[in-house]
Amino acid sequence: RDLILEIRGSKLQRRRAKKYAEGVMAQRTGPVNITEDYDDGDLTMLHIPQEAVGFVTGRAGNFLRAIEEEWCTLMFFCEVGSGDRRNKDYEKLAIFGGVRARRGAELKVLSAVETKVPGYLDKQKSDVLDRDRGKDETGTWGTDSMTFQDDELSYALGKQGGTRKKMEASSGAIVQYVGHVALFSGTRQERRRAKEYMKWLFEQLEGPVWVDDWEKRDDCIVVDVPAGCIGYITGARRATLGSLESEWGVLMFFMSKDKDKGKGRDRAEKLIIFGPARGRRGAELKIMSSIETKNPGTFTKGVREKTSSEKGFDTDRMIFKDDELSYSLGKQGMTRKKLEGAAGAVLEYVGHVAFIAGTLKERRRCKEFINWLLQQRHGSVTIPDVSGRDDATEMYVPQNCKGWVTGNRGS
């Protein structure tokens, strides 16, 4: 029997969804035929050289499917109008989605094509740079480029593409390398940030880097790291910092001025953290926690509890007793992680102080969860009514199943 696909949404959303569904179904029998009315401001069409088609598609379409999943797009090879597919030098690849999603998928495909057909970007560069210019909510969307030498490219890419990924996450721009050309796509502010970060990345090869007027910037924060903790914070071959950058989507490096050289071994170094507010705060608190472990009292001496009334992103503090801290931390920090995940806030323990960062709602929820957790040590916790909460689901568990659901010691 025929199955019915029900589509709900605005008129444009329904039209797009119907179009995508028809495209997906048409792929089963051959190339999808695309007409001029297919473009609702959601289509990017790429010409893929015949010799790169198999490489871009991947085994059983795996490469295209991976890009679709990463960027939330729909992609397939197609026919435009009517025409003979034989004796063609290229195939047409249609990419459907939002401006940012299409751009991310397009640059990933271009990077793959350039690997197979060197010089391909040079023929398409003007089209690529001008595509979708100004077509986002801010009206400043665009693409900038930067050309690298061989040795620069490997440095800018990093191990398993780690450096490129952290540039992308911290700046908010789409950063992709096509051959020796770096392409930065995003709003004007995102592109400017990405290019600045790239400049500082390469300046580190020449010597110490200093970011002028960092205090006036809204995309960074600085932590003073005592000299004795620098190696501990950095890790072997920068492994610890690199792990934090990946976890929080930030860019970090130590900065100093040339004149600061040789001013004594006990001098603190400034670690600057770039990225979105939540990522910056998460990385900063992680660094503070590590320094506090190594040098107790660095950040907690004289610190008091704090509750902010700020509705937006801010930080509250709670002070724990010894037994409360170990209970709230849990085995390998698992209790802290589940509190953080359930509340949606950033939760980090710096010595005996719990730093809770997030919106007012997230901070209140996290504190509530911590208090409930600590109450469990003295008996069962009663929550009077969950019907008015938007963060809880109540479920009936029969008495004879309680131990089975809980597991051994709550495991």
C-alpha positions in Angstrom: 0.0 0.0 0.0 1.1 3.6 -0.5 2.5 5.3 2.6 1.7 9.0 3.2 4.4 11.5 4.1 2.9 14.4 6.0 4.6 17.8 5.8 3.8 20.7 8.1 5.3 24.2 8.2 5.1 27.5 6.5 4.3 27.6 2.8 8.0 27.9 1.8 9.0 25.2 4.2 6.4 22.8 2.9 7.4 23.6 -0.7 11.1 22.9 0.0 10.3 19.7 2.0 8.2 18.4 -0.9 10.9 19.2 -3.4 13.6 17.4 -1.3 11.4 14.4 -0.8 10.8 14.2 -4.6 14.5 14.5 -5.2 15.4 11.7 -2.8 12.9 9.4 -4.3 13.9 10.2 -7.9 17.6 9.2 -7.1 16.5 5.5 -7.0 15.9 5.4 -10.7 18.7 7.6 -12.0 19.9 11.2 -12.1 17.4 13.8 -10.7 16.0 16.3 -13.2 16.2 19.8 -12.0 14.2 22.7 -13.5 14.6 26.4 -13.1 11.8 26.6 -10.4 13.8 24.3 -8.1 15.7 27.2 -6.6 13.9 28.8 -3.6 17.1 30.5 -2.4 18.3 27.2 -1.0 20.3 25.8 -3.9 24.0 25.8 -4.8 25.0 24.1 -8.1 28.5 22.9 -8.6 30.2 21.5 -11.7 32.3 18.5 -10.8 34.9 17.3 -13.3 34.1 13.8 -14.6 37.4 12.3 -13.2 36.5 13.5 -9.7 32.9 12.4 -9.5 33.6 8.9 -8.0 36.0 10.5 -5.5 33.4 13.1 -4.4 30.7 10.5 -4.2 32.7 7.9 -2.2 31.9 4.2 -1.9 28.1 3.7 -2.1 27.8 7.5 -1.7 29.5 7.5 1.7 31.5 10.8 1.3 28.4 12.8 0.2 26.3 11.3 3.0 29.0 12.2 5.6 29.0 15.9 4.3 25.2 15.9 4.4 25.2 14.8 8.0 27.9 17.2 9.0 26.3 20.3 7.5 22.6 19.3 7.5 22.2 19.6 3.7 20.8 17.5 0.9 23.1 16.7 -2.0 22.8 14.7 -5.2 24.0 14.7 -8.8 21.4 15.9 -11.3 20.4 16.8 -14.8 19.5 20.4 -15.6 16.6 20.5 -18.1 16.9 17.8 -20.7 20.2 16.7 -22.2 22.4 13.8 -23.0 24.7 12.9 -20.1 27.2 11.2 -22.3 30.4 12.9 -23.5 30.2 15.5 -20.7 33.3 16.9 -19.1 31.5 17.4 -15.8 28.5 16.4 -13.7 26.3 18.9 -11.8 26.0 18.5 -8.1 23.1 20.1 -6.4 23.4 21.2 -2.7 20.2 22.2 -0.8 20.1 23.9 2.6 20.7 27.2 4.4 23.4 29.7 3.4 25.9 28.5 6.0 25.2 24.8 5.5 25.4 25.0 1.7 28.7 26.9 2.0 30.3 24.4 4.4 29.3 21.4 2.2 30.4 23.3 -1.0 33.9 24.0 0.4 34.3 20.4 1.6 33.5 19.2 -1.9 35.8 21.8 -3.6 38.6 20.6 -1.3 38.1 17.0 -2.4 37.9 18.0 -6.1 41.1 20.1 -5.8 42.9 17.0 -4.4 41.9 15.0 -7.5 42.1 17.8 -10.1 44.7 20.4 -9.0 44.0 23.9 -10.3 40.3 23.4 -10.4 39.7 26.2 -7.9 41.5 28.8 -10.1 38.9 28.4 -12.8 36.0 28.7 -10.3 37.5 31.2 -7.8 35.5 34.3 -8.7 32.2 32.4 -8.6 33.1 30.7 -5.3 34.1 34.0 -3.6 31.0 35.9 -4.9 28.4 33.2 -4.2 25.6 34.2 -1.7 27.3 37.5 -0.9 25.1 39.4 1.6 22.4 36.7 1.7 22.3 36.1 5.4 20.3 37.8 8.2 23.1 40.4 8.9 23.6 41.2 5.2 27.4 40.9 5.6 27.8 37.3 4.5 30.8 36.7 2.2 34.0 34.8 1.6 37.7 35.9 1.9 40.8 34.0 0.9 44.4 33.6 1.9 47.2 31.7 0.0 49.7 29.5 1.8 53.1 28.1 0.9 53.7 24.3 1.3 55.2 24.4 4.8 52.5 26.9 6.0 49.7 24.7 4.8 50.6 21.7 7.0 51.0 24.1 10.0 47.7 25.7 9.4 46.0 22.3 9.0 47.5 20.7 12.1 47.4 17.1 13.2 44.3 15.4 11.7 43.0 18.9 10.8 42.9 19.9 14.4 44.2 23.5 13.9 41.7 24.2 11.1 38.8 22.9 13.3 39.7 25.1 16.2 40.1 28.1 14.0 36.6 27.4 12.6 35.0 26.8 16.1 36.6 29.8 17.8 36.0 32.4 15.1 32.5 31.2 14.1 33.5 31.3 10.4 33.6 28.4 8.0 37.4 27.7 7.5 38.3 25.3 4.7 41.6 24.7 2.7 41.2 24.1 -1.0 44.6 23.3 -2.3 46.9 26.0 -1.0 44.1 28.5 -0.6 42.3 29.1 2.8 38.7 30.2 2.4 36.9 31.9 5.2 33.1 32.2 4.9 30.8 33.9 7.3 29.6 37.3 8.5 32.1 40.2 8.2 32.9 40.0 11.9 33.5 36.2 11.8 35.8 36.5 8.7 37.8 39.3 10.4 38.2 37.1 13.5 39.3 34.1 11.5 42.0 36.0 9.6 43.3 37.6 12.8 43.5 34.3 14.5 45.4 32.9 11.5 47.8 35.8 11.6 48.6 35.2 15.3 49.0 31.5 14.7 51.8 32.2 12.1 53.4 34.9 14.2 54.0 32.3 16.9 56.5 30.7 14.6 58.6 33.9 14.6 58.5 34.5 18.4 56.3 35.8 21.3 52.9 37.2 20.2 51.2 40.1 22.0 47.5 41.0 21.2 47.2 44.8 21.5 44.2 46.1 23.4 43.0 42.6 24.3 41.1 44.2 27.2 38.8 46.0 24.8 37.9 42.9 22.7 34.7 40.9 23.3 36.0 37.6 21.9 38.8 36.8 24.4 39.7 36.4 28.0 43.1 36.2 29.7 44.2 33.9 32.6 47.5 34.5 34.5 49.3 31.2 34.8 52.0 31.0 37.4 55.4 30.0 36.0 55.5 26.7 37.9 52.2 25.6 36.3 52.9 26.4 32.7 54.2 22.9 31.8 51.4 21.3 33.7 48.8 23.4 31.8 50.4 23.0 28.4 51.1 19.2 28.6 53.6 17.2 26.5 53.8 18.7 23.0 50.8 20.9 23.9 48.5 17.9 24.3 46.6 19.3 27.3 45.9 22.7 25.7 45.0 21.0 22.4 42.5 18.8 24.2 40.8 21.8 25.9 40.7 23.7 22.6 38.8 20.7 21.0 36.5 20.3 23.9 35.4 23.9 24.2 35.9 25.2 20.6 38.4 27.8 21.5 41.9 29.0 20.4 44.5 29.5 23.2 48.1 30.6 23.3 50.6 32.2 25.8 51.3 35.8 24.9 54.2 38.0 26.0 56.0 41.1 24.8 59.7 41.0 23.7 60.6 43.3 26.6 59.1 40.8 29.1 61.9 38.2 28.3 64.1 37.3 31.2 62.1 39.1 33.9 62.5 36.3 36.4 61.4 32.7 36.5 58.6 33.3 39.0 56.7 35.6 36.7 53.2 34.6 35.6 52.5 34.1 31.9 49.3 35.4 30.2 47.2 32.7 28.5 44.7 34.2 26.1 41.6 32.3 25.2 39.6 33.2 22.0 36.1 31.9 21.2 32.4 32.2 22.0 31.5 33.3 25.6 30.4 29.8 26.8 33.5 28.1 25.3 35.9 30.7 26.7 34.4 30.4 30.2 34.5 26.6 30.1 38.1 26.5 29.0 39.1 29.3 31.6 37.5 27.4 34.5 39.2 24.2 33.4 42.6 26.0 33.4 41.8 27.6 36.8 40.9 24.2 38.3 44.2 22.7 37.1 46.2 25.6 38.5 44.3 25.4 41.8 45.2 21.7 42.0 48.9 22.5 41.5 49.0 25.8 43.5 46.1 25.7 46.1 44.8 29.2 46.9 45.7 30.8 43.6 42.0 31.5 42.7 40.1 30.6 45.9 41.9 32.6 48.6 39.2 34.8 50.2 36.6 33.8 47.6 32.9 34.0 48.8 29.7 32.6 47.5 28.1 34.6 44.7 24.6 34.7 43.1 24.1 36.9 40.1 20.7 38.2 39.0 21.9 38.7 35.4 19.5 37.0 33.0 22.1 36.5 30.3 25.4 34.6 30.6 27.1 35.0 34.0 28.8 33.0 36.7 27.6 32.0 40.3 29.8 30.4 43.0 29.0 27.8 45.6 31.5 26.8 48.4 31.6 23.1 49.3 32.7 21.3 52.5 35.3 18.5 52.0 32.7 15.6 52.0 30.4 17.6 49.8 33.1 18.1 47.2 34.0 14.5 46.7 30.3 13.5 46.6 29.5 16.2 44.0 32.5 15.2 41.9 31.9 11.5 41.8 34.1 8.7 40.4 36.3 10.2 37.6 34.2 13.4 37.7 31.1 11.6 36.4 28.7 13.3 38.9 30.0 16.7 37.9 29.6 15.9 34.2 26.0 14.6 34.6 25.0 17.8 36.7 26.5 19.9 34.0 24.8 18.0 31.2 21.4 18.0 32.9 21.4 21.7 33.8 22.9 22.9 30.5 25.3 25.1 32.5 29.1 25.1 32.6 30.0 23.5 36.0 33.6 23.4 37.2 35.2 22.8 40.6 38.1 25.1 41.4 39.4 23.8 44.8 36.4 23.8 47.1 34.5 26.3 45.0 31.9 25.3 42.4 31.8 27.8 39.5 28.4 27.7 37.7 28.3 29.6 34.3 25.3 30.0 32.1 22.0 31.9 31.7 20.0 32.7 34.9 17.7 29.7 34.2 20.7 27.3 33.7 22.5 28.6 36.8 19.4 28.2 39.0 18.7 24.7 37.7 22.3 23.6 38.3 22.3 24.9 41.9 18.9 23.1 42.5 20.3 19.9 41.1 23.5 20.1 43.3 21.3 20.8 46.5 19.1 17.8 45.6 22.2 15.6 45.1 23.7 16.6 48.5 20.3 16.0 50.2 20.4 12.4 48.9 23.2 11.6 51.3 20.8 12.0 54.3 17.8 10.3 52.8 15.3 10.4 49.9 14.6 13.7 48.2 11.1 15.0 47.7 10.2 17.2 44.8 6.6 18.5 45.5 5.4 19.0 42.0 7.1 18.5 38.6 4.0 19.5 36.5 5.1 23.1 36.4 8.7 22.3 35.3 9.9 22.2 31.7 13.1 20.2 32.6 11.5 17.1 34.1 9.5 14.0 33.2 7.8 12.0 35.9 7.6 8.2 35.6 6.0 5.5 37.7 8.4 2.6 38.6 6.7 -0.4 40.4 8.2 -1.2 43.8 9.5 -4.7 42.6 11.4 -3.0 39.7 13.1 -0.3 41.8 16.3 -2.1 42.5 16.6 -3.4 39.0 16.3 0.1 37.5 18.7 1.6 40.1 21.3 -1.1 39.8 24.2 -1.9 42.1 24.9 1.3 44.1 23.0 3.4 41.5 25.2 2.1 38.6 
